[in-house]
Amino acid sequence: MNDFITGLQNSLHGMTWLEAIAVLFAVLSVVFQKKNNILVYPTGIISTGIYTYLLSREHFKLYADATLNAYYLVMSIYGWVYWARQGPAKPEVKISRSSSRELATAIFIALAGWAVFYVLLVNFSDSNVPVMDAFISATACSGMWLLAKRKVENWILLNISNFVAVPLLFYKHLYLTALLTIFLFIIAIFGYFSWRKAVLQQETSHS
């Protein structure tokens, strides 16, 4: 416990203005996500852009996580455009359940991504945690894909990623980011039930 408190104090003292901004916008992004608000994307773009830089630095060597944040950046732009669709020809995209095909695609992205990230980390980086780093990144990629399509199940995959990420972040002495991830995990639980309720209401109104 003393080590954790010391590490947290060191993290606070060593926290750069860039990391502070990244944490702030990450919190704002997940809050907007829970509220099903399109502002999840511009706030997410700022946070993930900063984290892409920070996690790729020599000190942390979380290369898959850095690549993941770069992927988040691209998917955030895609999701922003996809969510913003409206009008008679392109109605606004609503929250919905994933089809069997979409779930199969999401699982494929997670498993294939895990294998690809692992191979890349083992052969082209000096990462000392390739299995966990690859798994976290692959499941988050899959969840982000479902989020862009406004599917309820995105929360499940993102929280699997968050759950595994927490001990890894503590191991890497990224205490503030670990606490942020715990916060995101809790918000994601409420987010899942909030989105699920919205879908049930839609289904009831159309029945």
Salt bridges, closest charged atoms under 4 A:
GLU58 OE2 - LYS61 NZ 3.87
GLU92 OE2 - ARG150 NH1 3.97
GLU102 OE1 - LYS151 NZ 3.37
ASP126 OD2 - LYS61 NZ 3.43
GLU203 OE2 - ARG97 NE 2.84
